[in-house]
Amino acid sequence: MLKSVLLFITFFFLLWLSPKYLTTKAEGELSAQQDEKSGTISIIREDTKETILVQNAGENFRPYIHPIAAPDGKGVLTEFSPEHHKHQTGLYWGLTSVNGRNYFQNPGNNHWKRVAARIIEKSGSTVKWQTVYDLLDDKGASVMTETQNWSMQHEGGRFVLSLEWKGEAKTDVTVGKYPYGGLFLRMPWKEGMDAEVINA
């Protein structure tokens, strides 16, 4: 029986920093702002007042991060629900088979229920926030409670986004084998784009 799963994932991103970012006193300082009405937590650069990313934490929808903007302001690294893959929502965690139920391809549809979304550390060189969700069975009962602890920090000219994921089983749980699932990043793509991705 699955009682607890702990995973540390670090997602590094930085295209480049222009000189204007390097000359301000607040370089590297971040702040987190929560909007409970819209169910979002925004991470903002204090030197430019630009939003770097938005954590979406709707009441009955899988938590996801979109958009993630490049730190230089020249582009967005995520895509939300493209026509050819409607279930893919930026950066998210979704298991494909938990007791036979697919949480990866069902971001809503009575599969998810928010328990909490909160800011842990509001400002500084590091900000932290948390989402807690119940994964529901077909009768609406909780199968598992997942906790996502996120942090973003400025470190040596880079911004580092980290995730600690924890799943607490509420009943006997079987996670089925599947070719994909877990942490997933939907990036913008169009046929004919000349691009490559390198990961660790």
Wavefront OBJ file of the C-alpha trace (Angstrom):
o trace
v 0.000 0.000 0.000
v 1.303 3.372 -0.971
v 1.555 5.601 2.099
v 3.866 8.322 0.988
v 5.858 9.173 -2.101
v 8.459 11.912 -2.032
v 10.025 13.337 -5.145
v 12.334 16.275 -5.588
v 12.291 17.768 -9.055
v 14.248 20.824 -9.957
v 13.387 22.642 -13.132
v 16.062 25.164 -14.180
v 15.227 27.850 -16.628
v 17.010 30.969 -17.771
v 17.397 32.273 -21.303
v 19.548 35.272 -20.403
v 19.440 38.369 -18.258
v 19.726 41.730 -19.974
v 21.959 44.383 -18.354
v 18.970 46.388 -17.107
v 18.106 43.521 -14.766
v 21.636 43.373 -13.369
v 21.879 47.031 -12.339
v 18.918 47.273 -9.972
v 19.026 46.825 -6.186
v 16.142 44.357 -6.183
v 17.792 41.998 -8.650
v 16.822 38.461 -7.753
v 14.149 39.489 -5.246
v 10.812 37.763 -5.744
v 7.339 38.127 -4.281
v 4.302 35.838 -4.210
v 0.777 37.247 -4.489
v -2.347 35.158 -3.940
v -5.729 35.923 -5.479
v -8.215 33.680 -3.693
v -11.076 34.758 -5.952
v -9.340 33.533 -9.121
v -7.530 30.678 -7.337
v -4.049 31.815 -8.386
v -0.642 32.488 -6.858
v 1.605 34.729 -8.974
v 5.390 34.915 -8.627
v 6.704 38.384 -9.481
v 10.186 39.807 -10.082
v 10.601 42.788 -7.780
v 13.081 44.582 -10.050
v 10.785 44.647 -13.102
v 7.366 43.946 -11.521
v 6.867 41.292 -14.206
v 5.051 38.036 -13.459
v 7.365 35.060 -13.963
v 4.801 32.329 -13.373
v 1.248 31.726 -12.200
v 0.165 28.763 -10.058
v -3.456 27.943 -10.906
v -5.291 26.209 -8.064
v -8.970 25.983 -8.972
v -11.432 24.336 -6.613
v -12.252 21.347 -8.849
v -9.414 21.346 -11.386
v -5.941 19.825 -11.272
v -3.330 22.360 -10.047
v -0.986 23.589 -12.765
v 1.505 26.355 -13.503
v 0.870 28.536 -16.558
v 2.253 30.738 -17.852
v 5.947 30.434 -17.080
v 7.633 33.432 -18.671
v 11.284 33.582 -19.649
v 13.141 35.749 -17.106
v 14.161 38.175 -19.864
v 10.500 38.692 -20.792
v 11.013 37.293 -24.302
v 8.695 34.338 -24.511
v 6.471 31.938 -22.596
v 7.720 28.441 -21.820
v 4.324 26.778 -21.267
v 1.128 26.152 -23.216
v -2.383 25.599 -21.837
v -4.761 23.021 -23.307
v -3.781 22.966 -27.003
v -6.442 21.703 -29.408
v -4.571 18.432 -30.042
v -3.985 17.709 -26.300
v -6.732 19.492 -24.325
v -5.767 17.799 -21.032
v -2.216 19.219 -21.046
v -2.058 22.324 -18.861
v 1.380 23.936 -18.648
v 3.520 22.423 -15.876
v 1.619 19.876 -13.771
v 1.710 16.575 -11.903
v -0.704 13.855 -12.987
v -0.650 10.107 -12.408
v -2.078 8.063 -15.271
v -3.438 5.080 -13.347
v -4.326 5.183 -9.649
v -6.636 2.265 -8.841
v -7.413 2.257 -12.565
v -8.434 5.928 -12.647
v -6.662 8.376 -14.988
v -5.735 11.686 -13.342
v -3.296 12.679 -16.093
v -5.876 12.989 -18.867
v -8.687 14.239 -16.613
v -7.760 17.625 -15.126
v -11.338 18.219 -13.951
v -14.245 15.851 -14.523
v -14.823 15.034 -10.823
v -11.248 13.795 -10.387
v -9.776 16.654 -8.275
v -10.838 18.648 -5.212
v -8.782 21.439 -3.689
v -8.089 21.140 0.042
v -5.771 24.169 0.332
v -3.586 26.613 -1.591
v -1.320 28.950 0.364
v 1.837 31.030 0.286
v 4.535 29.772 2.685
v 7.255 32.424 2.093
v 5.964 35.636 0.529
v 9.109 37.552 -0.503
v 12.891 37.548 -0.730
v 15.419 35.717 -2.866
v 13.264 32.595 -2.307
v 9.474 32.301 -2.315
v 7.485 29.181 -1.393
v 3.896 28.065 -1.869
v 1.824 24.912 -1.460
v -1.200 23.235 -3.021
v -3.076 20.314 -1.429
v -5.639 18.312 -3.422
v -7.712 15.169 -3.006
v -7.713 12.740 -5.932
v -11.286 11.441 -6.093
v -12.657 8.023 -7.000
v -15.738 7.603 -9.205
v -18.002 8.054 -6.159
v -16.316 11.292 -5.039
v -14.328 9.813 -2.131
v -10.652 10.666 -1.649
v -8.246 7.977 -2.848
v -5.116 10.025 -2.191
v -4.221 13.476 -0.904
v -1.377 15.044 -2.842
v 0.711 17.921 -1.532
v 2.866 19.997 -3.856
v 5.470 22.183 -2.126
v 6.955 24.627 -4.635
v 9.834 27.057 -4.258
v 11.454 29.529 -6.602
v 14.759 31.208 -5.907
v 17.350 33.418 -7.490
v 20.690 31.643 -7.417
v 23.875 32.706 -9.184
v 22.210 34.550 -12.062
v 19.552 31.849 -12.533
v 16.031 31.263 -11.328
v 15.456 27.781 -9.914
v 11.990 26.260 -9.611
v 11.743 23.226 -7.294
v 8.947 20.812 -6.436
v 8.547 18.411 -3.521
v 5.583 16.094 -4.217
v 3.982 13.924 -1.553
v 1.073 11.509 -1.914
v -0.813 10.190 1.122
v -3.040 7.188 0.419
v -6.545 7.307 1.925
v -7.259 3.687 1.000
v -5.309 0.812 -0.559
v -3.709 2.300 -3.670
v -2.197 0.726 -6.757
v -0.305 2.955 -9.182
v -0.350 1.240 -12.561
v 2.504 1.129 -15.052
v 2.099 3.537 -17.972
v 4.430 5.036 -20.609
v 3.931 8.554 -19.227
v 2.655 10.406 -16.184
v 3.992 12.229 -13.148
v 5.589 15.633 -13.677
v 4.790 16.975 -17.152
v 5.626 20.167 -19.017
v 3.519 21.260 -22.005
v 5.588 23.652 -24.101
v 4.385 25.649 -27.118
v 4.873 23.741 -30.359
v 3.786 24.069 -33.954
v 4.603 21.754 -36.820
v 7.746 22.896 -38.590
v 9.301 24.600 -35.551
v 13.065 24.232 -35.395
v 13.629 23.523 -31.709
v 15.232 21.043 -29.356
v 14.907 20.212 -25.673
v 17.746 18.988 -23.479
v 17.028 17.651 -20.003
v 18.967 15.968 -17.249
l 1 2 3 4 5 6 7 8 9 10 11 12 13 14 15 16 17 18 19 20 21 22 23 24 25 26 27 28 29 30 31 32 33 34 35 36 37 38 39 40 41 42 43 44 45 46 47 48 49 50 51 52 53 54 55 56 57 58 59 60 61 62 63 64 65 66 67 68 69 70 71 72 73 74 75 76 77 78 79 80 81 82 83 84 85 86 87 88 89 90 91 92 93 94 95 96 97 98 99 100 101 102 103 104 105 106 107 108 109 110 111 112 113 114 115 116 117 118 119 120 121 122 123 124 125 126 127 128 129 130 131 132 133 134 135 136 137 138 139 140 141 142 143 144 145 146 147 148 149 150 151 152 153 154 155 156 157 158 159 160 161 162 163 164 165 166 167 168 169 170 171 172 173 174 175 176 177 178 179 180 181 182 183 184 185 186 187 188 189 190 191 192 193 194 195 196 197 198 199 200
